[in-house]
């Protein structure tokens, strides 16, 4: 009924258990006693919603030009990029302007009439909602010869 374990094996197992327990305890104490250092929230991605014609990559690259790219970090209300620091609200307004300037590839048609940029300060996800309206787009045919 009992499992036979030699005394030296039992001592080694107890020492291993004690070492693991001490390691966990030291890790917990070190974490609990450390000061909270705000490293900021890194931009983790850009999500595009509401587009039908303009490709996602075009809108995403324009929004990334406003500072919402990999490597950018949010510190409270400041967006810090590799080149500069700007207010988060200014970066959001710039991203909205850049998103509305997105064109259909190969043309100069800009069908996006409005864009809404939202930044989640907890996860670093940037959500861009665009509205495409082709009724307000002026189309000129410059290739017809007649």
Wavefront OBJ file of the C-alpha trace (Angstrom):
o trace
v 0.000 0.000 0.000
v 2.798 2.415 0.794
v 5.236 3.498 -1.877
v 8.775 2.834 -0.832
v 10.974 5.916 -1.242
v 14.563 6.045 -0.170
v 15.553 8.669 2.347
v 17.951 10.568 0.030
v 15.261 10.786 -2.707
v 12.822 12.195 -0.194
v 15.352 14.792 0.946
v 16.026 15.855 -2.664
v 12.298 16.198 -3.369
v 11.758 18.254 -0.211
v 14.695 20.535 -1.040
v 13.344 21.062 -4.582
v 9.908 21.905 -3.177
v 11.395 24.383 -0.706
v 13.500 26.042 -3.439
v 10.480 26.430 -5.733
v 8.390 27.806 -2.875
v 11.111 30.305 -1.892
v 11.521 31.402 -5.504
v 7.811 32.097 -5.845
v 7.784 33.953 -2.542
v 10.768 36.118 -3.511
v 9.188 36.916 -6.885
v 5.939 37.936 -5.215
v 7.672 40.124 -2.632
v 9.798 41.796 -5.298
v 6.731 42.541 -7.425
v 4.633 43.747 -4.498
v 7.329 46.055 -3.160
v 8.260 47.595 -6.524
v 7.026 51.050 -7.455
v 4.482 51.177 -10.247
v 6.275 52.370 -13.358
v 4.054 53.421 -16.210
v 5.736 52.230 -19.367
v 2.873 53.485 -21.481
v 0.599 51.568 -23.798
v 2.069 50.535 -27.129
v -0.028 50.894 -30.270
v -0.970 47.312 -31.055
v -2.902 47.711 -34.281
v -5.267 49.678 -36.483
v -8.758 48.356 -37.241
v -10.673 49.813 -40.198
v -14.493 49.665 -40.371
v -17.040 50.865 -42.903
v -15.013 50.830 -46.097
v -16.340 49.262 -49.308
v -14.191 50.557 -52.152
v -11.072 52.112 -50.652
v -8.695 49.310 -49.603
v -7.963 48.755 -45.925
v -4.209 49.018 -46.529
v -4.577 52.498 -48.032
v -6.558 53.815 -45.076
v -4.299 52.039 -42.572
v -1.117 53.492 -44.084
v -2.606 57.000 -43.997
v -3.625 56.610 -40.346
v -0.156 55.272 -39.516
v 1.326 58.449 -41.017
v -0.449 60.384 -38.266
v 1.643 58.523 -35.665
v -0.444 55.442 -34.910
v 2.172 52.918 -36.047
v 4.129 50.102 -34.452
v 6.596 51.496 -31.969
v 4.403 54.412 -30.899
v 3.471 54.565 -27.226
v 0.630 56.311 -25.392
v 1.633 58.017 -22.130
v -1.612 59.356 -20.666
v -2.725 62.003 -23.183
v 0.571 62.082 -25.092
v 1.415 59.976 -28.151
v 5.147 59.405 -28.392
v 6.455 58.245 -31.755
v 10.003 57.528 -32.836
v 10.331 61.097 -34.150
v 8.163 63.335 -31.987
v 5.686 63.710 -29.144
v 2.199 65.028 -29.867
v -1.029 65.403 -27.983
v -3.270 62.371 -28.407
v -6.179 64.601 -29.461
v -4.032 66.279 -32.144
v -2.939 62.873 -33.427
v -6.569 61.709 -33.578
v -7.603 64.829 -35.546
v -4.670 64.381 -37.914
v -5.557 60.706 -38.394
v -9.141 61.685 -39.241
v -7.910 64.167 -41.845
v -5.486 61.653 -43.326
v -8.189 58.968 -43.474
v -10.517 61.264 -45.432
v -7.718 61.925 -47.942
v -7.470 58.228 -48.805
v -8.026 57.623 -52.503
v -9.101 54.727 -54.655
v -5.820 53.251 -55.966
v -4.874 54.473 -59.409
v -7.206 57.460 -59.227
v -7.537 60.760 -57.431
v -11.062 59.930 -56.227
v -11.527 60.516 -52.498
v -14.866 58.893 -51.572
v -14.399 59.039 -47.791
v -16.455 61.951 -46.491
v -16.031 61.379 -42.758
v -13.808 59.377 -40.435
v -13.973 58.683 -36.734
v -10.808 57.585 -34.927
v -11.014 56.042 -31.473
v -8.034 54.944 -29.383
v -8.378 52.406 -26.587
v -5.927 53.574 -23.924
v -5.942 50.158 -22.226
v -5.079 47.938 -25.192
v -3.547 50.349 -27.706
v -5.983 49.406 -30.473
v -6.879 52.215 -32.889
v -10.341 51.860 -34.479
v -11.098 53.910 -37.588
v -14.695 54.083 -38.813
v -15.070 55.642 -42.267
v -18.080 56.716 -44.331
v -17.775 56.422 -48.098
v -20.144 58.576 -50.148
v -19.778 58.537 -53.906
v -22.591 61.042 -54.438
v -20.286 63.876 -53.404
v -17.340 62.768 -55.555
v -16.621 64.762 -58.690
v -15.575 62.516 -61.548
v -13.958 64.044 -64.613
v -13.207 62.027 -67.712
v -9.963 63.414 -69.047
v -9.338 60.581 -71.494
v -12.225 61.191 -73.862
v -11.217 63.030 -76.976
v -14.654 64.117 -78.106
l 1 2 3 4 5 6 7 8 9 10 11 12 13 14 15 16 17 18 19 20 21 22 23 24 25 26 27 28 29 30 31 32 33 34 35 36 37 38 39 40 41 42 43 44 45 46 47 48 49 50 51 52 53 54 55 56 57 58 59 60 61 62 63 64 65 66 67 68 69 70 71 72 73 74 75 76 77 78 79 80 81 82 83 84 85 86 87 88 89 90 91 92 93 94 95 96 97 98 99 100 101 102 103 104 105 106 107 108 109 110 111 112 113 114 115 116 117 118 119 120 121 122 123 124 125 126 127 128 129 130 131 132 133 134 135 136 137 138 139 140 141 142 143 144 145 146
